[in-house]
């Protein structure tokens, strides 16, 4: 079975560094710092819990796109939340889930979402996959000690307690994590890759805004990565974001199809 590891991820990391022209110089420093901060944490137990939650289960991964809240509202009008599945919240999407009284069993974050929501849910049992990169070193120092159930991630070479499951943004990393732990099905919610940024992307945003050139570039990379995952994943991946957002190799589904999909897969 194909699975991401440093050897399979390294070519992507090199390509991302080359194509994006972002600063990756401090990624290794951030990774070493996170490993040190995790020395006192029981990450093995958190990893086992994550595996138990995800393995052979149906997973909903929530991005922070402008479609997120409408997607959640539309889902709430179905009986889907009566079904058994696992919610993975990418960073700021956790705030939208809380607003709609949906519990995220897992969060994936580089700590620039609403930190209070991230910490509060962690206290209530959410397993937090906290990511280290060169731009969030101060956040790592300040907030990692406050997390209980925590797993460290990196986009460069993994060391010690810090893992590399693949992924570049919190959203696509959530998909990689679901795949790594052998999810049965993965549904994408709020995964927009256009030129508008959803208000849940940053705590400072009160409404959706036009994306910067850098953000658009990051979203394109995320889309390419999800497309890549779909070519080899054993999980069936569906897109609930909306008909306008198409990802090659991934089927767009409507809300009224969910009941049949669940029933078919759970037989």
SULSUL-V283896 format. One record per residue. N is the residue number from 1. RES is the residue in one letter. PSI is psi in whole degrees, -180 to 180 (999 if undefined). Layout:
BEGIN
n:N res:RES psi:PSI
n:N res:RES psi:PSI
END
This chain:
BEGIN
n:1 res:X psi:131
n:2 res:X psi:139
n:3 res:X psi:144
n:4 res:X psi:138
n:5 res:X psi:-176
n:6 res:X psi:-38
n:7 res:X psi:-41
n:8 res:X psi:-25
n:9 res:X psi:-30
n:10 res:X psi:-44
n:11 res:X psi:-37
n:12 res:X psi:-42
n:13 res:X psi:-43
n:14 res:X psi:-42
n:15 res:X psi:-43
n:16 res:X psi:-43
n:17 res:X psi:-40
n:18 res:X psi:-45
n:19 res:X psi:-34
n:20 res:X psi:-27
n:21 res:X psi:28
n:22 res:X psi:169
n:23 res:X psi:112
n:24 res:X psi:10
n:25 res:X psi:-32
n:26 res:X psi:8
n:27 res:X psi:-45
n:28 res:X psi:-38
n:29 res:X psi:-44
n:30 res:X psi:-38
n:31 res:X psi:-44
n:32 res:X psi:-40
n:33 res:X psi:-47
n:34 res:X psi:-40
n:35 res:X psi:-43
n:36 res:X psi:-43
n:37 res:X psi:-22
n:38 res:X psi:-1
n:39 res:X psi:-37
n:40 res:X psi:2
n:41 res:X psi:145
n:42 res:X psi:74
n:43 res:X psi:-27
n:44 res:X psi:-43
n:45 res:X psi:-41
n:46 res:X psi:-40
n:47 res:X psi:-42
n:48 res:X psi:-39
n:49 res:X psi:-41
n:50 res:X psi:-43
n:51 res:X psi:-44
n:52 res:X psi:-38
n:53 res:X psi:-43
n:54 res:X psi:-38
n:55 res:X psi:122
n:56 res:X psi:24
n:57 res:X psi:167
n:58 res:X psi:129
n:59 res:X psi:134
n:60 res:X psi:122
n:61 res:X psi:125
n:62 res:X psi:119
n:63 res:X psi:-176
n:64 res:X psi:21
n:65 res:X psi:166
n:66 res:X psi:-18
n:67 res:X psi:-9
n:68 res:X psi:-56
n:69 res:X psi:-40
n:70 res:X psi:-40
n:71 res:X psi:-46
n:72 res:X psi:-42
n:73 res:X psi:-41
n:74 res:X psi:-39
n:75 res:X psi:-37
n:76 res:X psi:-24
n:77 res:X psi:-11
n:78 res:X psi:-177
n:79 res:X psi:21
n:80 res:X psi:-32
n:81 res:X psi:-3
n:82 res:X psi:-12
n:83 res:X psi:167
n:84 res:X psi:115
n:85 res:X psi:171
n:86 res:X psi:134
n:87 res:X psi:123
n:88 res:X psi:116
n:89 res:X psi:123
n:90 res:X psi:109
n:91 res:X psi:-115
n:92 res:X psi:-17
n:93 res:X psi:-19
n:94 res:X psi:-32
n:95 res:X psi:-37
n:96 res:X psi:-39
n:97 res:X psi:-45
n:98 res:X psi:-44
n:99 res:X psi:-36
n:100 res:X psi:17
n:101 res:X psi:41
n:102 res:X psi:125
n:103 res:X psi:127
n:104 res:X psi:117
n:105 res:X psi:-26
n:106 res:X psi:140
n:107 res:X psi:149
n:108 res:X psi:117
n:109 res:X psi:147
n:110 res:X psi:17
n:111 res:X psi:16
n:112 res:X psi:12
n:113 res:X psi:-169
n:114 res:X psi:106
n:115 res:X psi:-32
n:116 res:X psi:-42
n:117 res:X psi:-39
n:118 res:X psi:-43
n:119 res:X psi:-39
n:120 res:X psi:-45
n:121 res:X psi:-35
n:122 res:X psi:-41
n:123 res:X psi:-30
n:124 res:X psi:1
n:125 res:X psi:-6
n:126 res:X psi:134
n:127 res:X psi:123
n:128 res:X psi:120
n:129 res:X psi:105
n:130 res:X psi:127
n:131 res:X psi:139
n:132 res:X psi:129
n:133 res:X psi:171
n:134 res:X psi:-21
n:135 res:X psi:-5
n:136 res:X psi:23
n:137 res:X psi:-46
n:138 res:X psi:-38
n:139 res:X psi:-40
n:140 res:X psi:-48
n:141 res:X psi:-40
n:142 res:X psi:-40
n:143 res:X psi:-28
n:144 res:X psi:-42
n:145 res:X psi:-19
n:146 res:X psi:-11
n:147 res:X psi:144
n:148 res:X psi:-76
n:149 res:X psi:103
n:150 res:X psi:143
n:151 res:X psi:128
n:152 res:X psi:141
n:153 res:X psi:158
n:154 res:X psi:163
n:155 res:X psi:-1
n:156 res:X psi:-162
n:157 res:X psi:127
n:158 res:X psi:147
n:159 res:X psi:146
n:160 res:X psi:-120
n:161 res:X psi:0
n:162 res:X psi:125
n:163 res:X psi:158
n:164 res:X psi:103
n:165 res:X psi:-3
n:166 res:X psi:163
n:167 res:X psi:150
n:168 res:X psi:-49
n:169 res:X psi:166
n:170 res:X psi:-37
n:171 res:X psi:-55
n:172 res:X psi:-28
n:173 res:X psi:-36
n:174 res:X psi:-37
n:175 res:X psi:-44
n:176 res:X psi:-41
n:177 res:X psi:-44
n:178 res:X psi:-41
n:179 res:X psi:-43
n:180 res:X psi:-41
n:181 res:X psi:18
n:182 res:X psi:51
n:183 res:X psi:153
n:184 res:X psi:-45
n:185 res:X psi:148
n:186 res:X psi:125
n:187 res:X psi:130
n:188 res:X psi:128
n:189 res:X psi:128
n:190 res:X psi:31
n:191 res:X psi:83
n:192 res:X psi:140
n:193 res:X psi:26
n:194 res:X psi:-154
n:195 res:X psi:17
n:196 res:X psi:134
n:197 res:X psi:132
n:198 res:X psi:150
n:199 res:X psi:-17
n:200 res:X psi:1
n:201 res:X psi:-35
n:202 res:X psi:141
n:203 res:X psi:-25
n:204 res:X psi:-15
n:205 res:X psi:134
n:206 res:X psi:-13
n:207 res:X psi:169
n:208 res:X psi:146
n:209 res:X psi:164
n:210 res:X psi:135
n:211 res:X psi:146
n:212 res:X psi:166
n:213 res:X psi:-38
n:214 res:X psi:-43
n:215 res:X psi:-41
n:216 res:X psi:-41
n:217 res:X psi:-42
n:218 res:X psi:-41
n:219 res:X psi:-37
n:220 res:X psi:-39
n:221 res:X psi:-44
n:222 res:X psi:-43
n:223 res:X psi:-42
n:224 res:X psi:-38
n:225 res:X psi:-42
n:226 res:X psi:-39
n:227 res:X psi:-42
n:228 res:X psi:-47
n:229 res:X psi:-41
n:230 res:X psi:-20
n:231 res:X psi:-19
n:232 res:X psi:-9
n:233 res:X psi:142
n:234 res:X psi:-16
n:235 res:X psi:146
n:236 res:X psi:126
n:237 res:X psi:130
n:238 res:X psi:151
n:239 res:X psi:119
n:240 res:X psi:3
n:241 res:X psi:-39
n:242 res:X psi:159
n:243 res:X psi:-27
n:244 res:X psi:-24
n:245 res:X psi:100
n:246 res:X psi:137
n:247 res:X psi:121
n:248 res:X psi:131
n:249 res:X psi:-6
n:250 res:X psi:128
n:251 res:X psi:129
n:252 res:X psi:132
n:253 res:X psi:154
n:254 res:X psi:161
n:255 res:X psi:-33
n:256 res:X psi:-6
n:257 res:X psi:-15
n:258 res:X psi:-43
n:259 res:X psi:-47
n:260 res:X psi:-39
n:261 res:X psi:-47
n:262 res:X psi:-48
n:263 res:X psi:-40
n:264 res:X psi:-45
n:265 res:X psi:-28
n:266 res:X psi:-2
n:267 res:X psi:999
END
